[in-house]
Amino acid sequence: MSSDNVIDRLTHRLFGSPLLRNDLRGALVEEIVGIALEPEWELCSGDWAACDLVHSASKLRIQVKQSAARQSWHKGECPPPKPRFSIATKTGRWEDGDQWIAERSRNAEIFVFAWHPLTGEAADHRDPDQWEFYVVPEVALPRQSSISLAGIRRLATAVAVAGLPEAVTGAVTLAS
């Protein structure tokens, strides 16, 4: 047994099925967004990170939120979902892994909301082309703790993964 063997088996167990558990799907979507926005944006999510991506020059921050119409625990057809995304103000943030900054904010200037709308057998959370992305400057978000997909759709138009760089560039202008 080698560590590579263990990692390969674990990766297959966690990500080898088309429908991912809620606690894993967020990391997958962060990677999708990170790859789409490279090299200008750097993925920084992880243990206690305040945001998910940071712009290498301006230091603007992105928070990625996601939800899916079909969940890993759904069996057969599922009822129409009513997703909500947390946009709550935080009391502070961790920087450099061990420095607490007490500052009430949402910890990001730009939010990327990812929605996986497919409910049938073709649904595959791992496929970047199956996701819809909504890019919203933090200043445009309402002052509440969560927002519905319908509320997000009133603020932004869906883009495919290939449209993320342009949508984020537009949001940077509004956020700056």
N, C-alpha and C positions, 0 to 999 in steps of 0.2 A: 504494500500500500504506500502511495506517495501523496504528498500534499496536492499535486496536480490532479491526481485521481479523485481525491475528496472534493476539490473545487469543481471539477467537471461534473461529478454526480450531483453536487448541491445545486449548481447552476441549472442543470437539466431538471431537477426536481422543482425548483422555484420558478423557472422561466420557460420550461419545456412545453407548456400547454398554452393554447391561444388566449384563454381567459385567466388573468392574473388576480391574485388576492389583492384586496384594497391596500394593504400595508406594503406591497411590493410594487404596485402599479405606479405609485407616485415617483419612485426612483427611476423607473423605466421612462416615464414621461419627461422627467428632468433631463435624462440623457438624450432623448429625442430633441428637446429644445436646445440643449447645449451643443449638440452636433450641428443643428441647423444654424446656430448663431456664431459658430467658430469662425475665425480666431478672435474676433473683436470682443466677444463675451467669454468669460471663463466660468466653468461650473465650480461652485464653491459649497454646494449643499453637503450636508453630512451631520455628524453629531453636533447638535445644538447650534447649527449655523443659523444666522438671522435671516438669510435670504438664499436663493438657489443659484443665481448667476450674478456676476459683477462685470461691468464694462472695464476693460483693461486701461483705457485712457481717462474717462470721465469719472469712474468709480460709481456710476449709477447702478442701482440694484434691481434685479428682477425676482419676483416671487412667482412660482409655478403652482397652479392649483389644477386638479383634475377630477373627473368623474366619468363613469361609463354607464350606458343604458343596460348593458348585460353584465352581470356580476358572475364571479367564479362559482358561486353557490346557487345560481339560477338553474333550474332543471326545465328544459323545454322553453316554450314561449314565456316571456315575462311581461308583467303589467307595465304600462307607460310610466317611466320614471319621472320624478320631480326633484331633480338634483339641486342642492344648495352648496355654495362654496363659502368657506370662512374668509371674511375680510376684516376680522376684528382687530382693533387697535391693541398693541402689545404694551406691556409696562416697561420694556427694555429689551436689550439684546446682548448676546455674547459676541465678543470680538476676539480674534486670535485665540479662540478656544478657552480662554480662562479669564477674560476681562469683561465684567458686567457693566454695561452702559445703561443707566436708568434714564430712559427717554421714551415717552409715550409716542408711539408711531406705528405704522404698519410695516416698518423695516424694509420697504422697497418703494421705488418711484414708479415702477411699471409692474403690472400683473399680467401674466399669461394664463388664461383659463383654457384648459384642454378638455374637450368633450368627445367621447367615443360613442356615436349614436347608433351603431349597429346592434340589433337584438337577435338576429338569426344565427344559423350555424356558421356563416362566413365570418362572424365577429372574431377578430384577432387583435387583442390589445397591443401585441408586439409590432404590428404593421403601422409605421408612421403615416402612411397614406390614408388610413382609416380614421384618423383623428381630425377634428375641427379645432382651430385655435382662435381665441379672441384676445386681442391685446388691448389693454386698458391702462391709461396713466392713472396712478393712484389718486391724483387730484380730481378725477372724474367719478370716482367711486362714491356712492352715498355713505353718509355717516351712520352706519349700522354694522352689526356684527357678522351678517351673512348676506349673500345675494343669490337669487335664483338664476337659472339659465336664461329665463325670459328677460330678467333684469339686465343681464350681461349683454344679451342680444339687442337691447335698446341702446347700449353704449358702444358696441363694436360690431363689425361685420366679420363673419367667419372667414378664415384663410386656411389653406392647406399648409402642410409643413414647408413646402417650397416658398410660400409667401411670408413666412415668419420674419426673415431679415427686413423686408420692406415695411411690414407692419410695426415692428419694433423701432425701426428708424423714425417712423412717423410719430410713435408714442414718445420717443426721446425728445423730439421737438416740443411736444406739449408738456412734458415733465420738467424740462429745463427752465 
